[in-house]
């Protein structure tokens, strides 16, 4: 029978190419999961180590008589080559999927395993251009699988050996079970379905040559999202009259789903609005080398906020997390890292990564959508090979899995008439109106415009968000990186998106802050801070509770602005979030009144004198916070860019004249200012994404200050010196501001 051994402990790691693959080199002793970019991949500078590193370990597991030993890697980024006793036993290109190597032909008396892992830039392996760190390492579990000579196929692209396709038939269901198995004569397969308590509810025994069976489940118990995520287990055993050789099993769920262009997502015949988040797999000081405890904590936080769907971006996630999605009833969008820039030599890699994603994840009932690409037109969209690549992937998905939808996440500047939008079953847009440009009110109107023009095409929002760090203000302004602006932004987006029934899903970008070593903004470089929760998972930002108020059924009350204590105004606005109908706020024990509001965002005007202890009461729930009157603004609350050439307060602003601190739209409104901007755009146009000169793009850029825009283009390898910025500011200082 099959035996599986955890093989994570006591590896030797080195960045140096070893002189020999037949002995353990000098190096660091590490346990897996492991990444070499846990620190330099999230500290800014876009200078984290990308190259080849080596892992070594002695094999101390003996194979069964006449059996085989396989080595299973659940994730090694980005390319890996595996050597057994100095001979290459296998290789793999793609950092997010499972692959296996048959060690048996290479084994001797004393066996040394050497693994080369390489996250160097490549023209053929995705991803290469994206707003996240490509951590290198063997960052997921490694296992040794011992099997007898007769066994289910371990060599088919990391597949689990079994695929289950349920079909609902009234109150019953048919479950078609297929197994991956070589030619086995004189052996049999016993197919079983077990309920959640382990009781067999259907079974049949067939000749092993048949390899598939359809079992009927009477009075089927449906997998019904977060309300009732019921799971069955399918088990198949290979045996003959004298011996049991191998067994595989998988959990699965029985459900129906569809997407309506007017009613949104429909689960088991009932409307089921998808309201959720996107997730990256890394965290502070850990990188992508997460433990199961980390994954569980992530899922608990996602459930606490009340989400019922997750976009698992931008790559295949750990199989354990898909298991958690099944168990918690999440509806999942799963995708490959075909992102940002189409690689002319990368088609084969998109195909192989998509095959692995679908075949390895096929049995998860949580997955309802296969994502073909993300913002792929950033590097240009008028390429026939890009269109052909999408057609190939779309057809591949439908061939391997005709039961699920295909979709794409579209760059905001991409025209709604673009040819590649017509390829997948569903589409979704990444929109940041109100953060990267435009204003918050543009979000709802954009979707109404799309829906009016294409009333029969389902549309969703695959990303939206705003960054927030520990900066604070009573007058939140777009681009200030304060917790207060992020909360305001999400309040507005909740109102606009949740009220439009035809939007089939909404995904906040992002549930957690994440590593993006190329980023240099917000005052903490190397991270994207759009998370509802901080990178270390220690602090839930106020926007977390705005969503909890709308999505969670667990009664709660939360006073926003707990980190914003010192305030200068005599009367300050305090926001309270709750999913209960009425909230009462007390200041130093005195009631400021009760409020009811439909949007669940309760606003109170609070006298600000001395120190004030606030207490919010909603039903049986209570929350407290503190504010304090100060005469001058606490500069600890004001954004200061880390390592910035210029901060906002370094810039001269003559009264009535333009400066780098003015918005682009204000500068463009002046004839002389427009000339300055034309020169500026000529310098950055080659680095701007496709559609950068479009009216929509210019409308978005209009709400940036010019200083902020210069810091953002630095992430696209367009740099300005301090002298260049000061010279640009002096030119603007000589131009009068246009009359409002």
C-alpha positions, -999 to 999 in steps of 0.1 A, spaced: 0 0 0 10 36 -5 29 54 22 35 91 23 64 107 43 69 143 51 103 153 38 105 189 50 132 187 77 170 191 77 179 203 42 212 220 34 207 253 16 234 272 -3 234 301 -29 267 288 -42 269 263 -70 282 231 -55 313 214 -68 297 180 -65 261 167 -65 272 135 -48 277 148 -13 262 174 10 279 208 6 286 234 33 256 256 38 227 265 61 205 239 77 169 247 69 135 232 72 109 236 45 89 256 36 117 280 28 124 311 7 156 330 3 136 363 -2 118 365 31 135 398 40 150 413 8 118 406 -11 97 430 9 121 458 20 120 479 -12 145 488 -39 135 461 -63 168 445 -56 159 412 -40 180 382 -50 168 365 -82 190 336 -92 198 299 -87 201 284 -53 205 248 -42 189 224 -17 205 191 -6 193 162 15 202 126 21 174 101 14 168 79 44 137 62 33 139 27 17 115 16 -10 93 -14 -7 104 -46 -25 99 -41 -62 81 -8 -55 88 28 -64 98 60 -46 85 93 -58 95 128 -47 66 153 -46 72 191 -46 41 212 -37 58 244 -48 93 255 -59 97 290 -75 102 294 -103 121 266 -122 135 235 -106 158 206 -115 160 175 -94 192 154 -92 194 119 -76 230 108 -70 243 133 -95 219 124 -124 190 146 -134 157 129 -125 133 156 -136 127 193 -140 97 217 -138 90 253 -150 63 271 -130 66 281 -93 31 275 -80 20 240 -89 28 204 -77 52 182 -96 67 148 -90 99 130 -98 103 92 -100 135 85 -80 135 48 -85 157 44 -116 184 66 -100 186 51 -65 217 34 -50 229 24 -16 236 59 -3 213 85 -20 218 122 -22 190 145 -35 201 178 -50 175 204 -61 184 235 -81 157 262 -78 159 294 -99 138 325 -98 159 344 -123 143 366 -150 131 345 -179 116 349 -214 96 317 -211 83 312 -175 55 333 -160 53 356 -141 80 382 -150 62 415 -147 38 421 -119 31 441 -87 43 414 -63 76 397 -53 86 365 -70 100 348 -39 125 320 -47 127 287 -29 111 254 -21 84 272 -2 58 245 1 59 209 14 80 181 0 69 145 4 82 111 -4 56 87 -18 63 50 -16 41 28 -38 41 -9 -50 47 -16 -86 10 -15 -93 -3 19 -83 -23 49 -95 -5 72 -119 19 96 -101 35 109 -132 6 128 -148 13 165 -141 10 163 -103 -26 150 -105 -42 134 -74 -50 102 -94 -87 107 -92 -113 131 -107 -149 134 -96 -176 151 -117 -210 153 -98 -242 160 -117 -274 170 -99 -305 151 -109 -334 164 -89 -330 153 -53 -302 128 -63 -269 131 -80 -246 110 -103 -209 112 -94 -187 101 -123 -153 90 -109 -123 87 -132 -89 74 -121 -54 79 -136 -41 43 -140 -18 24 -163 -28 -10 -178 -35 -34 -150 -46 -69 -159 -63 -93 -135 -69 -65 -110 -100 -47 -98 -111 -13 -87 -136 -7 -58 -153 27 -61 -169 41 -30 -186 74 -19 -185 82 18 -207 108 35 -192 134 60 -195 108 88 -175 82 69 -205 60 60 -205 44 25 -235 57 6 -226 41 -28 -201 16 -41 -193 -6 -71 -164 -30 -80 -152 -32 -116 -123 -45 -136 -93 -22 -134 -92 -18 -171 -125 2 -171 -109 30 -149 -142 49 -143 -175 45 -127 -207 65 -121 -222 61 -86 -257 74 -77 -261 95 -45 -297 93 -32 -311 124 -15 -279 143 -22 -267 168 4 -256 199 -15 -225 220 -10 -242 253 -3 -215 279 1 -209 294 36 -243 282 48 -236 245 44 -203 234 28 -211 197 28 -184 174 15 -184 138 3 -153 116 -1 -147 95 -32 -123 65 -26 -110 41 -51 -90 10 -42 -68 -11 -65 -67 -48 -55 -67 -84 -67 -77 -117 -50 -46 -117 -28 -34 -81 -22 -45 -45 -19 -20 -24 -39 -30 13 -38 -58 36 -28 -66 72 -37 -94 94 -23 -106 130 -26 -133 151 -11 -159 167 -34 -191 186 -33 -224 185 -52 -237 218 -64 -250 237 -93 -240 273 -102 -246 298 -130 -240 334 -137 -268 357 -150 -261 391 -166 -290 405 -146 -292 384 -114 -255 378 -107 -242 345 -93 -267 317 -87 -258 288 -64 -281 257 -63 -308 277 -80 -308 306 -55 -293 341 -60 -260 342 -41 -243 376 -44 -205 371 -44 -189 396 -21 -153 389 -12 -116 396 -13 -85 387 -32 -56 371 -15 -18 369 -20 0 340 -2 29 359 16 33 376 49 58 398 67 91 382 75 79 349 61 76 356 24 57 328 7 69 300 30 37 297 49 28 270 74 -6 254 77 -12 276 108 -6 307 86 -32 295 60 -57 288 87 -53 322 102 -58 338 68 -90 318 63 -103 327 98 -98 364 91 -115 362 57 -145 345 73 -146 370 101 -149 399 76 -179 380 62 -166 372 27 -182 344 7 -158 344 -22 -120 347 -28 -100 355 -59 -68 335 -53 -44 358 -72 -23 356 -93 -12 320 -94 -21 285 -81 -22 285 -43 -14 258 -19 -37 228 -21 -43 231 16 -58 265 12 -82 252 -15 -91 225 10 -100 253 35 -120 270 8 -140 238 4 -145 234 41 -155 271 47 -178 273 17 -158 299 -3 -166 304 -40 -132 306 -56 -117 323 -87 -84 303 -94 -59 316 -120 -25 312 -135 2 340 -135 -3 350 -171 0 386 -161 8 422 -172 30 414 -201 26 388 -228 58 369 -234 62 359 -271 81 327 -259 59 320 -230 28 303 -246 39 267 -237 43 278 -201 8 293 -199 -6 260 -213 14 238 -189 5 260 -159 -32 259 -168 -32 222 -173 -16 218 -138 -41 242 -122 -71 224 -136 -60 188 -132 -46 193 -97 -76 214 -85 -104 198 -104 -121 182 -74 -125 213 -53 -162 223 -52 -152 258 -41 -137 266 -75 -162 279 -100 -140 301 -123 -107 295 -141 -88 328 -147 -70 330 -180 -50 362 -174 -47 394 -154 -42 429 -169 -24 413 -198 -29 443 -221 -6 464 -199 22 457 -224 0 461 -255 -33 446 -266 -31 447 -304 -11 415 -307 -27 386 -326 -5 361 -306 -20 375 -274 -55 368 -287 -44 334 -299 -29 325 -266 -62 334 -249 -82 313 -274 -59 283 -267 -62 287 -230 -100 291 -231 -104 260 -253 -81 241 -230 -101 250 -200 -134 239 -216 -118 206 -228 -103 197 -195 -133 210 -175 -166 218 -193 -183 223 -159 -167 257 -149 -166 292 -164 -135 310 -178 -128 346 -170 -102 374 -171 -93 404 -150 -91 434 -174 -69 465 -170 -90 495 -163 -78 514 -194 -87 485 -218 -116 494 -240 -148 475 -234 -149 468 -271 -115 450 -271 -114 418 -290 -99 397 -263 -128 404 -240 -150 383 -262 -130 351 -256 -138 340 -221 -172 331 -207 -172 360 -182 -152 392 -177 -142 414 -148 -124 447 -146 -97 460 -122 -108 495 -114 -92 520 -90 -113 551 -96 -108 572 -65 -73 559 -59 -51 557 -90 -71 584 -106 -106 597 -112 -129 597 -82 -149 572 -63 -182 582 -80 -169 569 -113 -170 533 -103 -208 528 -103 -213 549 -134 -187 529 -153 -205 496 -146 -239 511 -156 -223 523 -189 -210 488 -196 -242 471 -186 -263 494 -208 -241 487 -238 -237 449 -231 -268 439 -211 -263 402 -218 -226 401 -208 -219 393 -171 -196 418 -156 -177 418 -122 -150 439 -105 -119 418 -99 -99 444 -81 -105 477 -63 -88 493 -33 -68 521 -18 -37 520 3 -36 528 40 -8 529 66 -6 543 100 -12 579 88 -43 599 99 -63 630 92 -98 645 98 -99 656 61 -91 625 41 -79 632 6 -73 608 -23 -37 597 -23 -29 606 13 -24 569 24 -44 575 56 -65 549 72 -94 574 71 -92 578 33 -92 540 28 -122 537 50 -140 565 31 -131 549 -2 -145 515 8 -177 530 23 -183 546 -11 -175 515 -31 -197 493 -9 -226 516 -16 -220 516 -53 -211 480 -60 -233 461 -36 -264 479 -48 -259 468 -84 -274 433 -86 -261 426 -121 -224 427 -109 -217 390 -105 -188 394 -80 -168 420 -62 -132 413 -50 -115 438 -27 -78 443 -35 -65 430 -11 -74 411 20 -38 415 33 -10 439 26 17 420 6 52 421 -6 60 441 -38 97 449 -36 96 474 -65 71 497 -47 83 529 -31 53 547 -18 32 553 13 62 556 36 70 519 38 87 507 7 85 471 -7 49 465 1 15 471 -13 -7 484 15 -42 480 0 -50 452 25 -79 453 49 -54 437 73 -17 445 78 10 424 63 17 407 97 -20 400 102 -18 418 136 -41 448 128 -74 450 111 -78 484 95 -110 503 98 -121 493 63 -121 457 75 -150 466 98 -168 485 70 -171 452 52 -179 432 83 -208 456 89 -223 445 55 -212 409 51 -210 393 86 -239 380 106 -219 380 138 -231 410 159 -204 436 165 -197 473 169 -164 490 161 -153 526 166 -131 537 138 -99 558 142 -84 541 172 -49 549 160 -59 586 154 -59 599 190 -46 635 188 -70 658 170 -70 696 166 -106 704 157 -131 714 184 -157 691 171 -145 659 154 -164 633 133 -163 598 146 -174 568 125 -189 537 141 -194 505 121 -219 479 131 -242 453 115 -269 461 142 -296 486 134 -290 511 161 -258 525 177 -255 548 208 -222 566 214 -211 579 248 -184 605 255 -169 602 290 -201 585 300 -225 610 284 -247 599 256 -243 617 223 -275 600 211 -286 570 192 -284 567 155 -299 544 129 -288 542 93 -293 519 63 -257 519 52 -243 508 86 -218 536 87 -228 556 118 -214 592 119 -213 611 152 -202 647 158 -181 646 190 -170 676 211 -132 674 214 -121 688 248 -92 674 268 -92 636 268 -124 618 258 -132 581 263 -157 570 237 -179 540 241 -202 526 213 -231 504 223 -251 483 198 -273 456 213 -250 436 236 -219 447 218 -195 474 231 -163 491 219 -142 518 233 -116 543 221 -98 575 231 -94 610 215 -74 639 228 -76 677 220 -42 691 208 -34 726 196 -12 716 166 -14 686 143 6 656 153 32 653 125 36 616 134 3 611 116 14 628 83 28 608 54 65 608 50 79 589 21 107 566 30 138 574 9 119 598 -13 138 624 -33 112 650 -22 84 650 3 54 672 -1 67 697 25 100 701 6 82 718 -23 78 755 -27 43 767 -34 40 804 -42 5 816 -35 -16 814 -67 10 795 -86 14 759 -97 37 733 -80 44 696 -79 18 693 -52 -10 703 -76 -31 677 -93 -24 669 -129 -58 680 -140 -52 715 -125 -19 718 -143 -34 707 -176 -61 733 -173 -34 760 -178 -20 765 -213 16 769 -200 10 741 -176 -2 718 -204 31 725 -222 51 714 -192 30 683 -189 35 674 -225 73 674 -220 67 653 -188 46 627 -206 71 624 -234 96 611 -209 74 585 -194 52 575 -224 73 544 -233 68 530 -198 31 537 -196 7 507 -200 -12 503 -232 -40 528 -234 -18 553 -215 -28 582 -239 -65 574 -239 -91 598 -226 -100 574 -198 -63 571 -187 -59 609 -188 -90 613 -168 -77 589 -141 -42 606 -140 -59 639 -135 -65 633 -98 -28 625 -90 -5 652 -78 24 655 -101 48 646 -73 29 614 -66 29 605 -103 67 609 -104 70 584 -75 47 559 -92 64 559 -125 96 550 -107 81 516 -103 81 514 -142 119 521 -143 114 558 -151 134 578 -126 139 615 -119 167 631 -100 161 655 -71 175 683 -93 151 674 -121 121 675 -98 132 708 -83 137 723 -117 103 711 -128 88 726 -97 105 760 -104 90 760 -139 55 754 -124 60 781 -98 62 806 -126 28 796 -139 -4 811 -124 -31 786 -113 -61 787 -136 -92 803 -122 -116 777 -107 
